[in-house]
Amino acid sequence: MNKGDLVEAVSKVVGKKKLAEETVACVLESITGALKKGESVTLIGFGTFKVGKRAASTGRNPQTGQPMKIKAKKV
């Protein structure tokens, strides 16, 4: 299911597609905002979202095969 499918499913319940789009966008923005603040989001019966850290590592350039450094990042 993608965002469009979710909007379609919500629109069947609320009756208006525009309202469904706004509702889905609001929920996703709220989750994203909480994650940016470093908080975790738990939706009982659905899942838990949290930001993790990925350490720096060494990879290989697929075209040349030469080693390259991959920076640490949040995922």
N, C-alpha and C positions, 0 to 999 in steps of 0.2 A: 504494500500500500504506500503510495506517495502522498504528498501534500494535497494534490488535486482530488485524489480518491477520498481523503479524509474530509475535505470540504464538501464533497458530494454526499458523504454519509451524514455529516452534521446538518446539511441543508434539508435532508429528508426528515429530520427530527424538528428543526426550527421552522421550516417552511419557506425560508428565503435564502437564496444563495449568497447575496451580499452580506447578510447578517452572519452566515456561516463562515464566509471568508474572513470577516473582521474578528470573529470569535477565535478561529484557529490561529490567525496571526497574533492575536493578543496572548494566547496561551504560549505559543512558541517564543514570543518576545520576552515574556515573563520568565520562562525557563532559561533562555539565553542570558538575560540580565542577571539572574541569580548566579549562574555559572561564571560570568565575568567577574562577579564580586568574590568568587572563591567559595561560594556556598554549594552544598549538594541539594538536589531536588529529588524527593521521594514521592512517587504517586503509587499508593497502595493498590496492588492488583495490576499494575502496569509496568513499573520499573523504577530504577534509581539512576540518576544522572549525576556525575561528578567529574571534575577536572583532574586528570592525572598528569604526571610528568614523564616525559620520555628523555632518557639520558642521551648525551652526545655519543656518536658512534662513528665507525669508519665503514664506508660502503664502497662500491665500485661503480664507475661510470659505465653504463651498459654499452655505449658506443665504442669507447676506447679501452675499457677494461682497467683503466688506471684507478688507484685508490683515491678516495675523496672523503673529506670530513663532513659529517652530517651534524648540524647544530642541535643542541638540546631544545625541546619545545614542550608546550602544554598541549595535551590532547583530551 
